[in-house]
Amino acid sequence: MTEKIKIRIGHSPDSDDAFMFYALAEKKIVTDKYEFTHELLDIETLNHRAFNGDFELTAMSVHAYAYLSDKYLFCQSGASMGENYGPVLIENGNWDYRNLTAPARVAIPGELTSAFLALKLYFAEIGRENIEYVVVPFDKIIESVKSGETDAGLLIHEGQLTYIRDGFRLIVDLGVWWMLGVGLPLPLGANGIRRDLPPDVIVDVTKLLNESIQYALNFREDALDHALKFGRGLERYDVDQFVGMYVNNLTLDLGENGKQSVREFLKRAYDTGAVPKLVEPEFV
């Protein structure tokens, strides 16, 4: 019996990723000569692990790709795009955010996250300086703002849905801001596959990723049941809404609009000095 090719997958312990990888994790599709293992880590940890090439297939921030393009190719499947919605900057009512000269401490979920890059682009556009960024685990940011440790917080994942009921005030929805300015969905997360894999393995694995996403969309209720295990106490309605935001037709295939948005995001990052080099993304 031929030994199977082992593919290590890194992805986040979030309901949208759980939904996306449901078919592979639960062996709902035929993987032929491949054996997949899954390691669940927060997105900033995944970004840093990608520098070592620890995973053959990994979730990563589009921002992080600016530093990882020599190691990974973008998969055309598996992206998280904000179609007129995205990470939100919130505060608890005590920060005079309209005073552009006042200093502020802003909690962010990681320096390599796309949310942080989008926030920097937003602040550059409005001329907001004098910001101190504090890295806080993404699920602790609300508490950081509530306690007054930080003046504002950049929320990703399910926090985008719950901040209003938690009593916070919206400063900006970065997905709305990007859509108004660029006319394209905001690129946030993507899946990268290692460049040094044999070409046939790259093709096979990216096809299986696409099949896994399609299976979840076809058997949505079963995939949602699986995703609920990773919803951090959210009700099914919230998980369903969140999954619908970030696992959709653009996740199946970025298409030309999605790819153009990734290019524009990375170009603006370079133009504003947020990343050190201009990267032309390559897609499988």
Contacts in CASP RR format, 6 or more apart in sequence:
PFRMAT RR
TARGET T0000
AUTHOR 0000-0000-0000
METHOD contacts of the structure
MODEL  1
MTEKIKIRIGHSPDSDDAFMFYALAEKKIVTDKYEFTHELLDIETLNHRA
FNGDFELTAMSVHAYAYLSDKYLFCQSGASMGENYGPVLIENGNWDYRNL
TAPARVAIPGELTSAFLALKLYFAEIGRENIEYVVVPFDKIIESVKSGET
DAGLLIHEGQLTYIRDGFRLIVDLGVWWMLGVGLPLPLGANGIRRDLPPD
VIVDVTKLLNESIQYALNFREDALDHALKFGRGLERYDVDQFVGMYVNNL
TLDLGENGKQSVREFLKRAYDTGAVPKLVEPEFV
2 33 0 8 1.000
4 33 0 8 1.000
4 34 0 8 1.000
4 35 0 8 1.000
5 33 0 8 1.000
5 34 0 8 1.000
5 35 0 8 1.000
5 201 0 8 1.000
6 34 0 8 1.000
6 35 0 8 1.000
6 37 0 8 1.000
7 34 0 8 1.000
7 35 0 8 1.000
7 36 0 8 1.000
7 37 0 8 1.000
7 56 0 8 1.000
7 57 0 8 1.000
7 201 0 8 1.000
7 205 0 8 1.000
8 36 0 8 1.000
8 37 0 8 1.000
8 39 0 8 1.000
8 54 0 8 1.000
8 55 0 8 1.000
8 56 0 8 1.000
8 57 0 8 1.000
9 21 0 8 1.000
9 24 0 8 1.000
9 36 0 8 1.000
9 37 0 8 1.000
9 38 0 8 1.000
9 39 0 8 1.000
9 55 0 8 1.000
9 56 0 8 1.000
9 57 0 8 1.000
9 58 0 8 1.000
10 38 0 8 1.000
10 39 0 8 1.000
10 40 0 8 1.000
10 41 0 8 1.000
10 46 0 8 1.000
10 49 0 8 1.000
10 55 0 8 1.000
10 57 0 8 1.000
10 58 0 8 1.000
10 59 0 8 1.000
11 17 0 8 1.000
11 20 0 8 1.000
11 21 0 8 1.000
11 38 0 8 1.000
11 39 0 8 1.000
11 40 0 8 1.000
11 41 0 8 1.000
11 46 0 8 1.000
11 58 0 8 1.000
11 59 0 8 1.000
12 40 0 8 1.000
12 41 0 8 1.000
12 42 0 8 1.000
12 43 0 8 1.000
12 46 0 8 1.000
12 59 0 8 1.000
13 40 0 8 1.000
13 41 0 8 1.000
13 42 0 8 1.000
13 230 0 8 1.000
14 157 0 8 1.000
14 158 0 8 1.000
14 230 0 8 1.000
14 231 0 8 1.000
15 158 0 8 1.000
15 227 0 8 1.000
15 228 0 8 1.000
15 230 0 8 1.000
15 231 0 8 1.000
15 234 0 8 1.000
15 239 0 8 1.000
15 242 0 8 1.000
15 243 0 8 1.000
16 80 0 8 1.000
16 227 0 8 1.000
16 242 0 8 1.000
16 243 0 8 1.000
16 244 0 8 1.000
16 245 0 8 1.000
16 246 0 8 1.000
16 247 0 8 1.000
17 59 0 8 1.000
17 230 0 8 1.000
18 25 0 8 1.000
18 226 0 8 1.000
18 227 0 8 1.000
18 229 0 8 1.000
18 230 0 8 1.000
18 231 0 8 1.000
19 216 0 8 1.000
19 223 0 8 1.000
19 224 0 8 1.000
19 226 0 8 1.000
19 227 0 8 1.000
19 243 0 8 1.000
19 247 0 8 1.000
20 78 0 8 1.000
20 212 0 8 1.000
20 213 0 8 1.000
20 216 0 8 1.000
20 247 0 8 1.000
20 251 0 8 1.000
21 38 0 8 1.000
21 212 0 8 1.000
22 28 0 8 1.000
22 212 0 8 1.000
22 215 0 8 1.000
22 216 0 8 1.000
22 222 0 8 1.000
22 223 0 8 1.000
22 226 0 8 1.000
22 227 0 8 1.000
23 29 0 8 1.000
23 211 0 8 1.000
23 212 0 8 1.000
23 215 0 8 1.000
23 216 0 8 1.000
23 223 0 8 1.000
24 31 0 8 1.000
24 36 0 8 1.000
24 38 0 8 1.000
24 208 0 8 1.000
24 209 0 8 1.000
24 212 0 8 1.000
25 36 0 8 1.000
25 38 0 8 1.000
25 226 0 8 1.000
26 226 0 8 1.000
28 212 0 8 1.000
28 215 0 8 1.000
28 219 0 8 1.000
29 208 0 8 1.000
29 211 0 8 1.000
29 212 0 8 1.000
29 215 0 8 1.000
31 208 0 8 1.000
32 204 0 8 1.000
34 204 0 8 1.000
34 205 0 8 1.000
34 208 0 8 1.000
39 55 0 8 1.000
41 49 0 8 1.000
42 109 0 8 1.000
42 137 0 8 1.000
42 138 0 8 1.000
43 59 0 8 1.000
43 60 0 8 1.000
43 61 0 8 1.000
43 109 0 8 1.000
43 113 0 8 1.000
43 138 0 8 1.000
43 156 0 8 1.000
43 189 0 8 1.000
44 61 0 8 1.000
44 109 0 8 1.000
44 110 0 8 1.000
44 111 0 8 1.000
44 112 0 8 1.000
44 113 0 8 1.000
44 135 0 8 1.000
44 138 0 8 1.000
46 55 0 8 1.000
46 58 0 8 1.000
46 59 0 8 1.000
46 60 0 8 1.000
47 60 0 8 1.000
47 61 0 8 1.000
47 63 0 8 1.000
47 64 0 8 1.000
47 112 0 8 1.000
47 113 0 8 1.000
48 112 0 8 1.000
49 55 0 8 1.000
49 58 0 8 1.000
50 58 0 8 1.000
50 60 0 8 1.000
50 64 0 8 1.000
50 68 0 8 1.000
50 71 0 8 1.000
50 72 0 8 1.000
50 192 0 8 1.000
51 67 0 8 1.000
51 68 0 8 1.000
51 71 0 8 1.000
53 71 0 8 1.000
53 72 0 8 1.000
53 194 0 8 1.000
55 194 0 8 1.000
56 193 0 8 1.000
56 194 0 8 1.000
56 197 0 8 1.000
56 201 0 8 1.000
56 205 0 8 1.000
57 75 0 8 1.000
57 191 0 8 1.000
57 192 0 8 1.000
57 193 0 8 1.000
57 194 0 8 1.000
57 205 0 8 1.000
57 209 0 8 1.000
58 72 0 8 1.000
58 191 0 8 1.000
58 192 0 8 1.000
59 189 0 8 1.000
59 190 0 8 1.000
59 191 0 8 1.000
59 192 0 8 1.000
60 68 0 8 1.000
60 72 0 8 1.000
60 189 0 8 1.000
60 190 0 8 1.000
60 191 0 8 1.000
60 192 0 8 1.000
61 112 0 8 1.000
61 113 0 8 1.000
61 114 0 8 1.000
61 117 0 8 1.000
61 188 0 8 1.000
61 189 0 8 1.000
61 190 0 8 1.000
62 114 0 8 1.000
62 117 0 8 1.000
62 187 0 8 1.000
62 188 0 8 1.000
62 189 0 8 1.000
62 190 0 8 1.000
62 262 0 8 1.000
62 265 0 8 1.000
62 266 0 8 1.000
63 112 0 8 1.000
63 113 0 8 1.000
63 114 0 8 1.000
63 116 0 8 1.000
63 117 0 8 1.000
63 269 0 8 1.000
63 275 0 8 1.000
64 112 0 8 1.000
64 113 0 8 1.000
65 72 0 8 1.000
65 74 0 8 1.000
65 190 0 8 1.000
65 192 0 8 1.000
65 266 0 8 1.000
65 279 0 8 1.000
65 281 0 8 1.000
66 266 0 8 1.000
66 269 0 8 1.000
66 270 0 8 1.000
66 275 0 8 1.000
66 276 0 8 1.000
66 277 0 8 1.000
66 279 0 8 1.000
67 112 0 8 1.000
67 275 0 8 1.000
69 279 0 8 1.000
69 281 0 8 1.000
69 282 0 8 1.000
70 195 0 8 1.000
71 194 0 8 1.000
71 195 0 8 1.000
71 196 0 8 1.000
72 192 0 8 1.000
72 193 0 8 1.000
72 194 0 8 1.000
72 195 0 8 1.000
73 192 0 8 1.000
73 193 0 8 1.000
73 194 0 8 1.000
73 195 0 8 1.000
73 202 0 8 1.000
73 282 0 8 1.000
73 283 0 8 1.000
73 284 0 8 1.000
74 190 0 8 1.000
74 191 0 8 1.000
74 192 0 8 1.000
74 254 0 8 1.000
74 262 0 8 1.000
74 281 0 8 1.000
74 282 0 8 1.000
74 283 0 8 1.000
74 284 0 8 1.000
75 190 0 8 1.000
75 191 0 8 1.000
75 192 0 8 1.000
75 193 0 8 1.000
75 206 0 8 1.000
75 209 0 8 1.000
75 283 0 8 1.000
75 284 0 8 1.000
76 206 0 8 1.000
76 210 0 8 1.000
76 253 0 8 1.000
76 254 0 8 1.000
76 255 0 8 1.000
76 259 0 8 1.000
76 283 0 8 1.000
76 284 0 8 1.000
77 191 0 8 1.000
77 206 0 8 1.000
77 209 0 8 1.000
77 210 0 8 1.000
77 213 0 8 1.000
77 251 0 8 1.000
77 252 0 8 1.000
77 253 0 8 1.000
77 254 0 8 1.000
78 190 0 8 1.000
78 191 0 8 1.000
78 209 0 8 1.000
78 213 0 8 1.000
78 251 0 8 1.000
78 252 0 8 1.000
79 187 0 8 1.000
79 188 0 8 1.000
79 189 0 8 1.000
79 190 0 8 1.000
79 191 0 8 1.000
79 250 0 8 1.000
79 251 0 8 1.000
79 254 0 8 1.000
79 258 0 8 1.000
79 262 0 8 1.000
80 188 0 8 1.000
80 189 0 8 1.000
80 190 0 8 1.000
80 246 0 8 1.000
80 247 0 8 1.000
80 251 0 8 1.000
81 185 0 8 1.000
81 186 0 8 1.000
81 187 0 8 1.000
81 188 0 8 1.000
81 246 0 8 1.000
81 250 0 8 1.000
81 251 0 8 1.000
81 254 0 8 1.000
81 258 0 8 1.000
81 261 0 8 1.000
82 175 0 8 1.000
82 178 0 8 1.000
82 185 0 8 1.000
82 186 0 8 1.000
82 187 0 8 1.000
82 188 0 8 1.000
82 245 0 8 1.000
82 246 0 8 1.000
83 179 0 8 1.000
83 185 0 8 1.000
83 245 0 8 1.000
83 248 0 8 1.000
83 250 0 8 1.000
84 175 0 8 1.000
84 176 0 8 1.000
84 179 0 8 1.000
84 185 0 8 1.000
85 160 0 8 1.000
85 173 0 8 1.000
85 175 0 8 1.000
85 176 0 8 1.000
85 245 0 8 1.000
86 115 0 8 1.000
86 160 0 8 1.000
86 173 0 8 1.000
86 174 0 8 1.000
86 175 0 8 1.000
86 176 0 8 1.000
86 186 0 8 1.000
86 188 0 8 1.000
87 114 0 8 1.000
87 115 0 8 1.000
87 118 0 8 1.000
87 119 0 8 1.000
87 154 0 8 1.000
87 155 0 8 1.000
87 156 0 8 1.000
87 160 0 8 1.000
87 173 0 8 1.000
87 174 0 8 1.000
87 175 0 8 1.000
87 188 0 8 1.000
88 154 0 8 1.000
88 155 0 8 1.000
88 159 0 8 1.000
88 160 0 8 1.000
88 163 0 8 1.000
88 170 0 8 1.000
88 171 0 8 1.000
88 172 0 8 1.000
88 173 0 8 1.000
88 174 0 8 1.000
89 106 0 8 1.000
89 119 0 8 1.000
89 122 0 8 1.000
89 152 0 8 1.000
89 153 0 8 1.000
89 154 0 8 1.000
89 155 0 8 1.000
89 170 0 8 1.000
89 171 0 8 1.000
89 172 0 8 1.000
89 174 0 8 1.000
90 145 0 8 1.000
90 152 0 8 1.000
90 153 0 8 1.000
90 155 0 8 1.000
90 163 0 8 1.000
90 168 0 8 1.000
90 169 0 8 1.000
90 170 0 8 1.000
90 171 0 8 1.000
91 97 0 8 1.000
91 145 0 8 1.000
91 151 0 8 1.000
91 152 0 8 1.000
91 153 0 8 1.000
91 168 0 8 1.000
91 169 0 8 1.000
91 171 0 8 1.000
92 145 0 8 1.000
92 146 0 8 1.000
92 148 0 8 1.000
92 167 0 8 1.000
92 168 0 8 1.000
92 169 0 8 1.000
93 168 0 8 1.000
93 169 0 8 1.000
94 148 0 8 1.000
94 151 0 8 1.000
95 104 0 8 1.000
95 151 0 8 1.000
95 152 0 8 1.000
96 102 0 8 1.000
97 104 0 8 1.000
97 151 0 8 1.000
97 152 0 8 1.000
97 171 0 8 1.000
100 126 0 8 1.000
100 127 0 8 1.000
100 128 0 8 1.000
100 129 0 8 1.000
101 130 0 8 1.000
102 130 0 8 1.000
103 130 0 8 1.000
103 131 0 8 1.000
103 132 0 8 1.000
104 130 0 8 1.000
104 131 0 8 1.000
104 132 0 8 1.000
104 151 0 8 1.000
104 152 0 8 1.000
105 131 0 8 1.000
105 132 0 8 1.000
105 133 0 8 1.000
105 134 0 8 1.000
105 149 0 8 1.000
105 150 0 8 1.000
105 151 0 8 1.000
105 152 0 8 1.000
106 119 0 8 1.000
106 131 0 8 1.000
106 132 0 8 1.000
106 133 0 8 1.000
106 134 0 8 1.000
106 150 0 8 1.000
106 151 0 8 1.000
106 152 0 8 1.000
106 153 0 8 1.000
106 154 0 8 1.000
107 134 0 8 1.000
107 135 0 8 1.000
107 136 0 8 1.000
107 141 0 8 1.000
107 144 0 8 1.000
107 145 0 8 1.000
107 149 0 8 1.000
107 150 0 8 1.000
107 152 0 8 1.000
107 153 0 8 1.000
107 154 0 8 1.000
108 115 0 8 1.000
108 116 0 8 1.000
108 119 0 8 1.000
108 133 0 8 1.000
108 134 0 8 1.000
108 135 0 8 1.000
108 136 0 8 1.000
108 141 0 8 1.000
108 153 0 8 1.000
108 154 0 8 1.000
109 115 0 8 1.000
109 116 0 8 1.000
109 135 0 8 1.000
109 136 0 8 1.000
109 137 0 8 1.000
109 138 0 8 1.000
109 141 0 8 1.000
109 154 0 8 1.000
109 156 0 8 1.000
110 116 0 8 1.000
110 135 0 8 1.000
110 138 0 8 1.000
111 133 0 8 1.000
111 135 0 8 1.000
113 156 0 8 1.000
114 186 0 8 1.000
114 187 0 8 1.000
114 188 0 8 1.000
114 189 0 8 1.000
114 265 0 8 1.000
115 154 0 8 1.000
115 156 0 8 1.000
115 174 0 8 1.000
115 188 0 8 1.000
116 133 0 8 1.000
116 154 0 8 1.000
117 265 0 8 1.000
117 269 0 8 1.000
117 274 0 8 1.000
117 275 0 8 1.000
118 174 0 8 1.000
118 175 0 8 1.000
118 177 0 8 1.000
118 178 0 8 1.000
118 186 0 8 1.000
118 265 0 8 1.000
119 154 0 8 1.000
119 174 0 8 1.000
120 272 0 8 1.000
120 274 0 8 1.000
121 268 0 8 1.000
121 269 0 8 1.000
121 272 0 8 1.000
121 274 0 8 1.000
122 128 0 8 1.000
122 172 0 8 1.000
122 174 0 8 1.000
122 177 0 8 1.000
123 129 0 8 1.000
123 131 0 8 1.000
124 272 0 8 1.000
124 274 0 8 1.000
134 144 0 8 1.000
134 149 0 8 1.000
134 150 0 8 1.000
136 144 0 8 1.000
136 150 0 8 1.000
136 153 0 8 1.000
138 155 0 8 1.000
138 156 0 8 1.000
138 157 0 8 1.000
139 157 0 8 1.000
139 232 0 8 1.000
141 150 0 8 1.000
141 153 0 8 1.000
141 154 0 8 1.000
141 155 0 8 1.000
142 153 0 8 1.000
142 155 0 8 1.000
142 159 0 8 1.000
142 163 0 8 1.000
142 166 0 8 1.000
142 168 0 8 1.000
144 150 0 8 1.000
144 153 0 8 1.000
145 151 0 8 1.000
145 152 0 8 1.000
145 153 0 8 1.000
145 168 0 8 1.000
146 166 0 8 1.000
152 171 0 8 1.000
155 163 0 8 1.000
156 188 0 8 1.000
157 242 0 8 1.000
158 231 0 8 1.000
158 232 0 8 1.000
158 234 0 8 1.000
158 238 0 8 1.000
158 239 0 8 1.000
158 242 0 8 1.000
160 242 0 8 1.000
160 245 0 8 1.000
161 234 0 8 1.000
161 238 0 8 1.000
161 241 0 8 1.000
161 242 0 8 1.000
162 234 0 8 1.000
162 238 0 8 1.000
163 170 0 8 1.000
164 170 0 8 1.000
174 186 0 8 1.000
175 185 0 8 1.000
175 186 0 8 1.000
178 184 0 8 1.000
178 185 0 8 1.000
178 186 0 8 1.000
179 185 0 8 1.000
179 186 0 8 1.000
182 261 0 8 1.000
182 264 0 8 1.000
184 257 0 8 1.000
184 258 0 8 1.000
184 260 0 8 1.000
184 261 0 8 1.000
184 264 0 8 1.000
185 250 0 8 1.000
185 257 0 8 1.000
185 258 0 8 1.000
185 261 0 8 1.000
186 261 0 8 1.000
186 265 0 8 1.000
187 258 0 8 1.000
187 261 0 8 1.000
187 262 0 8 1.000
187 265 0 8 1.000
188 246 0 8 1.000
190 262 0 8 1.000
191 209 0 8 1.000
193 202 0 8 1.000
193 205 0 8 1.000
193 206 0 8 1.000
193 284 0 8 1.000
197 205 0 8 1.000
202 284 0 8 1.000
203 284 0 8 1.000
206 284 0 8 1.000
210 252 0 8 1.000
210 253 0 8 1.000
213 247 0 8 1.000
213 251 0 8 1.000
213 252 0 8 1.000
214 252 0 8 1.000
215 223 0 8 1.000
216 223 0 8 1.000
216 247 0 8 1.000
217 223 0 8 1.000
217 247 0 8 1.000
217 252 0 8 1.000
224 236 0 8 1.000
224 239 0 8 1.000
224 240 0 8 1.000
224 243 0 8 1.000
227 239 0 8 1.000
227 243 0 8 1.000
228 234 0 8 1.000
228 236 0 8 1.000
228 239 0 8 1.000
231 239 0 8 1.000
234 242 0 8 1.000
250 257 0 8 1.000
250 258 0 8 1.000
254 262 0 8 1.000
254 283 0 8 1.000
259 281 0 8 1.000
259 283 0 8 1.000
262 281 0 8 1.000
263 280 0 8 1.000
263 281 0 8 1.000
266 275 0 8 1.000
266 278 0 8 1.000
266 279 0 8 1.000
266 281 0 8 1.000
267 278 0 8 1.000
269 275 0 8 1.000
270 276 0 8 1.000
270 277 0 8 1.000
270 278 0 8 1.000
270 279 0 8 1.000
END
